[in-house]
Amino acid sequence: MRGIGNARGIHMGSEQCTPPGWSHNPSAWAERLPLVALAAVGLSIASYLTLFQVGVTAGVWEPFFGDGSRRILTSGISRTLPIPDAALGAGAYLLDVVSGLVGGRDRWRTMPWMAVIFGLAVGPLGAVSILLVILQPIVYDAWCTLCLTSAVISVIMIGPAMGELLATLQHVVRAGRRGGSRWRAFLGVDDQAGSPRERVPERQAKPERDVDPMLLGAHATAVVLGLWLMMAPAILGYEGAARTNGRAAGPIMIAVAIISTFGAMRPLRRINVLIALWLAVAPWLLSFTTTARVNTLLVALALLAVSVVGGEDVGSYGGGWRSLWWEPRPGSDRD
Protein backbone atom coordinates (compact mmCIF):
# COMPACT_ATOMS: atom_id res chain seq x y z
CA MET A 1 0.00 0.00 0.00
CA ARG A 2 2.88 2.37 0.75
CA GLY A 3 4.26 1.83 -2.76
CA ILE A 4 0.88 2.65 -4.28
CA GLY A 5 0.65 5.78 -2.15
CA ASN A 6 4.13 6.90 -3.20
CA ALA A 7 3.30 6.33 -6.85
CA ARG A 8 0.12 8.33 -6.48
CA GLY A 9 2.04 11.14 -4.80
CA ILE A 10 4.58 11.25 -7.60
CA HIS A 11 1.79 11.35 -10.18
CA MET A 12 -0.02 14.12 -8.35
CA GLY A 13 3.21 16.07 -8.03
CA SER A 14 3.70 15.82 -11.78
CA GLU A 15 0.17 17.09 -12.36
CA GLN A 16 0.76 20.04 -10.04
CA CYS A 17 3.86 21.03 -11.99
CA THR A 18 2.03 21.07 -15.31
CA PRO A 19 0.66 24.51 -16.25
CA PRO A 20 -3.15 24.71 -16.28
CA GLY A 21 -4.58 23.80 -19.65
CA TRP A 22 -1.33 22.21 -20.86
CA SER A 23 -0.90 18.60 -21.88
CA HIS A 24 2.76 18.62 -20.76
CA ASN A 25 5.08 20.60 -18.52
CA PRO A 26 7.49 22.78 -20.55
CA SER A 27 9.64 23.33 -17.44
CA ALA A 28 10.17 19.61 -16.85
CA TRP A 29 13.76 18.40 -16.77
CA ALA A 30 13.03 16.16 -19.73
CA GLU A 31 12.24 19.33 -21.69
CA ARG A 32 15.08 21.51 -20.41
CA LEU A 33 18.09 19.18 -20.16
CA PRO A 34 18.24 18.48 -23.93
CA LEU A 35 18.29 22.25 -24.48
CA VAL A 36 21.07 22.65 -21.92
CA ALA A 37 23.04 19.91 -23.70
CA LEU A 38 22.57 21.64 -27.06
CA ALA A 39 23.63 24.95 -25.54
CA ALA A 40 26.75 23.28 -24.13
CA VAL A 41 27.64 22.02 -27.63
CA GLY A 42 27.01 25.50 -29.01
CA LEU A 43 29.22 26.97 -26.26
CA SER A 44 32.06 24.62 -27.25
CA ILE A 45 31.76 25.57 -30.93
CA ALA A 46 31.58 29.31 -30.22
CA SER A 47 34.56 29.10 -27.85
CA TYR A 48 36.62 27.30 -30.50
CA LEU A 49 35.75 29.93 -33.11
CA THR A 50 36.59 32.70 -30.63
CA LEU A 51 40.10 31.29 -30.18
CA PHE A 52 40.65 31.68 -33.92
CA GLN A 53 39.20 35.19 -34.03
CA VAL A 54 41.43 36.45 -31.21
CA GLY A 55 44.53 34.86 -32.73
CA VAL A 56 45.12 32.04 -30.26
CA THR A 57 44.85 29.44 -33.02
CA ALA A 58 46.22 29.90 -36.53
CA GLY A 59 43.50 28.00 -38.38
CA VAL A 60 39.92 26.80 -38.11
CA TRP A 61 38.45 23.42 -39.03
CA GLU A 62 36.53 23.55 -42.33
CA PRO A 63 35.75 20.24 -44.08
CA PHE A 64 33.44 21.44 -46.88
CA PHE A 65 33.84 25.06 -47.95
CA GLY A 66 37.56 25.62 -48.49
CA ASP A 67 38.59 28.94 -46.95
CA GLY A 68 34.94 29.85 -46.30
CA SER A 69 35.25 29.73 -42.52
CA ARG A 70 38.34 31.94 -42.53
CA ARG A 71 36.66 34.51 -44.79
CA ILE A 72 33.53 34.60 -42.63
CA LEU A 73 35.33 34.74 -39.29
CA THR A 74 37.66 37.54 -40.41
CA SER A 75 35.00 39.55 -42.24
CA GLY A 76 33.93 43.07 -41.39
CA ILE A 77 30.59 41.85 -40.00
CA SER A 78 32.36 39.60 -37.48
CA ARG A 79 34.27 42.62 -36.18
CA THR A 80 31.41 45.11 -36.04
CA LEU A 81 31.21 44.89 -32.25
CA PRO A 82 34.06 45.57 -29.80
CA ILE A 83 34.35 41.81 -29.21
CA PRO A 84 34.38 39.03 -31.81
CA ASP A 85 30.92 37.79 -32.75
CA ALA A 86 31.88 34.24 -31.77
CA ALA A 87 32.70 35.47 -28.25
CA LEU A 88 29.29 37.11 -28.07
CA GLY A 89 27.73 33.82 -29.13
CA ALA A 90 29.73 31.95 -26.49
CA GLY A 91 28.44 34.33 -23.82
CA ALA A 92 24.87 33.82 -24.98
CA TYR A 93 25.24 30.03 -24.94
CA LEU A 94 26.73 30.19 -21.45
CA LEU A 95 23.69 32.17 -20.32
CA ASP A 96 21.49 29.49 -21.92
CA VAL A 97 23.25 26.76 -19.96
CA VAL A 98 23.06 28.56 -16.61
CA SER A 99 19.48 29.80 -16.97
CA GLY A 100 18.40 26.39 -18.23
CA LEU A 101 19.68 24.66 -15.09
CA VAL A 102 18.34 27.07 -12.46
CA GLY A 103 14.96 26.30 -10.92
CA GLY A 104 12.80 23.22 -10.49
CA ARG A 105 10.28 21.58 -12.77
CA ASP A 106 7.62 24.11 -11.78
CA ARG A 107 9.73 27.21 -12.32
CA TRP A 108 7.16 28.60 -14.76
CA ARG A 109 5.27 29.64 -11.57
CA THR A 110 7.94 29.62 -8.82
CA MET A 111 10.70 31.41 -10.80
CA PRO A 112 8.99 33.08 -13.77
CA TRP A 113 11.78 35.63 -14.09
CA MET A 114 14.32 32.87 -14.70
CA ALA A 115 12.12 31.20 -17.34
CA VAL A 116 11.80 34.58 -19.07
CA ILE A 117 15.58 35.10 -19.00
CA PHE A 118 16.04 31.66 -20.56
CA GLY A 119 13.49 32.37 -23.28
CA LEU A 120 14.97 35.77 -24.10
CA ALA A 121 18.49 34.32 -24.16
CA VAL A 122 17.50 31.58 -26.60
CA GLY A 123 15.18 33.58 -28.86
CA PRO A 124 17.43 36.51 -29.87
CA LEU A 125 20.44 34.23 -30.31
CA GLY A 126 18.44 32.12 -32.76
CA ALA A 127 17.27 35.21 -34.64
CA VAL A 128 20.84 36.51 -34.96
CA SER A 129 22.01 33.10 -36.17
CA ILE A 130 19.39 33.11 -38.94
CA LEU A 131 20.48 36.59 -40.00
CA LEU A 132 24.14 35.57 -40.13
CA VAL A 133 23.35 32.49 -42.22
CA ILE A 134 21.54 34.75 -44.69
CA LEU A 135 24.34 37.31 -44.81
CA GLN A 136 27.25 34.87 -45.18
CA PRO A 137 26.62 33.72 -48.75
CA ILE A 138 25.02 36.98 -49.93
CA VAL A 139 27.74 39.36 -48.76
CA TYR A 140 30.82 37.14 -48.88
CA ASP A 141 29.77 34.25 -51.14
CA ALA A 142 31.14 31.88 -48.51
CA TRP A 143 29.94 29.35 -45.97
CA CYS A 144 31.25 28.33 -42.56
CA THR A 145 30.52 24.76 -41.40
CA LEU A 146 30.76 25.40 -37.66
CA CYS A 147 28.83 28.67 -38.01
CA LEU A 148 26.03 26.79 -39.75
CA THR A 149 26.12 24.08 -37.06
CA SER A 150 25.83 26.70 -34.35
CA ALA A 151 22.90 28.31 -36.19
CA VAL A 152 21.06 25.00 -36.44
CA ILE A 153 21.54 24.43 -32.70
CA SER A 154 20.17 27.88 -31.91
CA VAL A 155 17.12 27.40 -34.13
CA ILE A 156 16.30 23.97 -32.67
CA MET A 157 16.34 25.46 -29.16
CA ILE A 158 13.84 28.24 -29.93
CA GLY A 159 10.64 26.15 -30.07
CA PRO A 160 10.88 24.43 -26.65
CA ALA A 161 12.22 27.57 -24.97
CA MET A 162 9.33 29.64 -26.31
CA GLY A 163 6.93 27.01 -24.99
CA GLU A 164 8.16 27.56 -21.45
CA LEU A 165 8.10 31.31 -21.99
CA LEU A 166 4.45 31.07 -23.09
CA ALA A 167 3.46 29.08 -19.99
CA THR A 168 5.26 31.59 -17.79
CA LEU A 169 3.61 34.62 -19.37
CA GLN A 170 0.21 32.94 -19.14
CA HIS A 171 0.80 32.44 -15.41
CA VAL A 172 1.66 36.13 -14.91
CA VAL A 173 -1.33 37.29 -16.99
CA ARG A 174 -3.71 35.06 -15.02
CA ALA A 175 -2.46 36.63 -11.79
CA GLY A 176 -3.40 40.06 -13.10
CA ARG A 177 -6.82 38.90 -14.29
CA ARG A 178 -7.58 37.66 -10.78
CA GLY A 179 -6.81 41.11 -9.43
CA GLY A 180 -3.37 40.18 -8.10
CA SER A 181 0.00 41.76 -8.78
CA ARG A 182 1.57 40.66 -12.04
CA TRP A 183 4.90 41.98 -10.82
CA ARG A 184 4.82 39.80 -7.70
CA ALA A 185 3.75 36.84 -9.83
CA PHE A 186 6.69 37.51 -12.16
CA LEU A 187 9.07 37.52 -9.21
CA GLY A 188 7.54 34.29 -7.89
CA VAL A 189 6.57 35.78 -4.50
CA ASP A 190 2.78 35.76 -4.95
CA ASP A 191 1.53 32.63 -3.17
CA GLN A 192 -1.94 32.88 -4.71
CA ALA A 193 -0.52 33.24 -8.21
CA GLY A 194 1.71 30.24 -7.56
CA SER A 195 -1.16 27.93 -6.69
CA PRO A 196 -1.13 24.78 -8.82
CA ARG A 197 -4.93 24.70 -8.70
CA GLU A 198 -5.55 27.78 -10.81
CA ARG A 199 -8.94 27.72 -12.50
CA VAL A 200 -8.53 27.88 -16.25
CA PRO A 201 -10.17 25.90 -19.06
CA GLU A 202 -9.19 22.26 -18.70
CA ARG A 203 -8.90 19.79 -21.56
CA GLN A 204 -9.31 16.12 -21.99
CA ALA A 205 -6.18 14.04 -21.78
CA LYS A 206 -4.28 13.87 -25.04
CA PRO A 207 -1.40 11.71 -26.27
CA GLU A 208 2.09 12.47 -25.06
CA ARG A 209 3.36 12.94 -28.61
CA ASP A 210 3.43 16.61 -29.55
CA VAL A 211 3.67 16.40 -33.34
CA ASP A 212 1.23 14.79 -35.74
CA PRO A 213 3.12 12.62 -38.30
CA MET A 214 1.50 14.48 -41.19
CA LEU A 215 2.69 17.82 -39.85
CA LEU A 216 6.14 16.44 -39.12
CA GLY A 217 6.43 15.24 -42.70
CA ALA A 218 5.29 18.62 -43.99
CA HIS A 219 7.87 20.45 -41.89
CA ALA A 220 10.63 18.05 -42.95
CA THR A 221 9.70 18.68 -46.59
CA ALA A 222 9.89 22.43 -46.02
CA VAL A 223 13.41 21.99 -44.61
CA VAL A 224 14.47 20.02 -47.71
CA LEU A 225 12.96 22.67 -49.97
CA GLY A 226 14.86 25.39 -48.11
CA LEU A 227 18.14 23.49 -48.46
CA TRP A 228 17.51 22.95 -52.16
CA LEU A 229 16.75 26.65 -52.69
CA MET A 230 20.09 27.52 -51.09
CA MET A 231 22.07 24.96 -53.11
CA ALA A 232 20.25 25.31 -56.43
CA PRO A 233 22.30 28.27 -57.75
CA ALA A 234 25.51 26.24 -57.55
CA ILE A 235 23.90 23.06 -58.92
CA LEU A 236 21.80 24.61 -61.70
CA GLY A 237 24.27 27.37 -62.49
CA TYR A 238 22.41 30.64 -62.14
CA GLU A 239 23.53 33.90 -60.56
CA GLY A 240 22.27 37.36 -59.74
CA ALA A 241 18.94 38.15 -58.14
CA ALA A 242 17.73 34.56 -58.33
CA ARG A 243 20.71 33.32 -56.31
CA THR A 244 20.36 36.09 -53.71
CA ASN A 245 16.63 35.46 -53.43
CA GLY A 246 17.11 31.73 -52.85
CA ARG A 247 19.88 32.17 -50.32
CA ALA A 248 17.78 34.65 -48.37
CA ALA A 249 14.48 32.73 -48.47
CA GLY A 250 15.97 29.27 -47.88
CA PRO A 251 17.29 29.81 -44.31
CA ILE A 252 14.04 31.49 -43.28
CA MET A 253 12.01 28.56 -44.64
CA ILE A 254 14.17 26.10 -42.72
CA ALA A 255 14.04 28.09 -39.48
CA VAL A 256 10.25 28.49 -39.64
CA ALA A 257 9.77 24.77 -40.32
CA ILE A 258 12.00 23.73 -37.40
CA ILE A 259 10.63 26.22 -34.88
CA SER A 260 6.98 25.58 -35.74
CA THR A 261 7.45 21.84 -35.27
CA PHE A 262 6.95 22.50 -31.56
CA GLY A 263 3.27 22.85 -30.71
CA ALA A 264 3.29 26.18 -28.91
CA MET A 265 4.99 27.74 -31.93
CA ARG A 266 2.91 25.99 -34.58
CA PRO A 267 1.08 29.14 -35.75
CA LEU A 268 4.47 30.41 -36.95
CA ARG A 269 4.31 27.97 -39.88
CA ARG A 270 2.02 30.40 -41.67
CA ILE A 271 5.10 32.51 -42.40
CA ASN A 272 6.10 29.89 -44.96
CA VAL A 273 2.81 30.52 -46.77
CA LEU A 274 3.90 34.14 -47.21
CA ILE A 275 7.36 33.02 -48.38
CA ALA A 276 5.75 30.67 -50.89
CA LEU A 277 3.66 33.53 -52.26
CA TRP A 278 6.76 35.68 -52.56
CA LEU A 279 8.64 32.91 -54.38
CA ALA A 280 5.71 32.65 -56.79
CA VAL A 281 5.87 36.32 -57.79
CA ALA A 282 9.63 37.00 -57.42
CA PRO A 283 10.56 35.45 -60.81
CA TRP A 284 8.30 38.00 -62.52
CA LEU A 285 9.48 40.99 -60.48
CA LEU A 286 13.22 40.29 -60.53
CA SER A 287 15.66 39.30 -63.24
CA PHE A 288 15.57 35.49 -63.34
CA THR A 289 16.84 33.11 -65.99
CA THR A 290 14.41 30.53 -67.32
CA THR A 291 16.02 27.79 -65.24
CA ALA A 292 15.89 29.88 -62.08
CA ARG A 293 12.29 30.91 -62.77
CA VAL A 294 11.06 27.34 -63.25
CA ASN A 295 12.95 26.07 -60.20
CA THR A 296 11.68 28.87 -57.96
CA LEU A 297 8.08 28.42 -59.08
CA LEU A 298 8.22 24.67 -58.41
CA VAL A 299 9.64 25.30 -54.93
CA ALA A 300 6.90 27.88 -54.30
CA LEU A 301 4.14 25.45 -55.21
CA ALA A 302 5.63 22.66 -53.10
CA LEU A 303 6.19 24.96 -50.11
CA LEU A 304 2.64 26.31 -50.32
CA ALA A 305 1.26 22.77 -50.39
CA VAL A 306 3.16 21.58 -47.31
CA SER A 307 2.51 24.83 -45.43
CA VAL A 308 -1.28 24.50 -45.60
CA VAL A 309 -1.38 20.78 -44.85
CA GLY A 310 -3.70 20.05 -41.95
CA GLY A 311 -3.08 17.62 -39.14
CA GLU A 312 -4.34 16.53 -35.75
CA ASP A 313 -3.73 19.01 -32.94
CA VAL A 314 -2.36 16.61 -30.36
CA GLY A 315 -1.19 19.07 -27.71
CA SER A 316 -2.75 21.61 -25.37
CA TYR A 317 -1.02 24.88 -24.56
CA GLY A 318 -3.38 26.73 -22.23
CA GLY A 319 -5.02 28.70 -25.02
CA GLY A 320 -1.81 29.48 -26.91
CA TRP A 321 -0.30 32.91 -27.40
CA ARG A 322 -3.63 34.62 -27.92
CA SER A 323 -4.55 33.76 -24.33
CA LEU A 324 -2.13 36.53 -23.27
CA TRP A 325 -4.55 39.18 -24.56
CA TRP A 326 -7.81 37.19 -24.87
CA GLU A 327 -9.17 35.11 -22.00
CA PRO A 328 -10.25 31.61 -23.20
CA ARG A 329 -13.80 30.56 -22.45
CA PRO A 330 -14.21 27.58 -20.11
CA GLY A 331 -14.24 24.36 -22.11
CA SER A 332 -12.66 25.90 -25.19
CA ASP A 333 -10.61 23.34 -27.10
CA ARG A 334 -8.80 25.69 -29.46
CA ASP A 335 -5.29 27.07 -28.95
Disulfide bonds with the S-S distance in Angstrom:
Cys144-Cys147 2.38
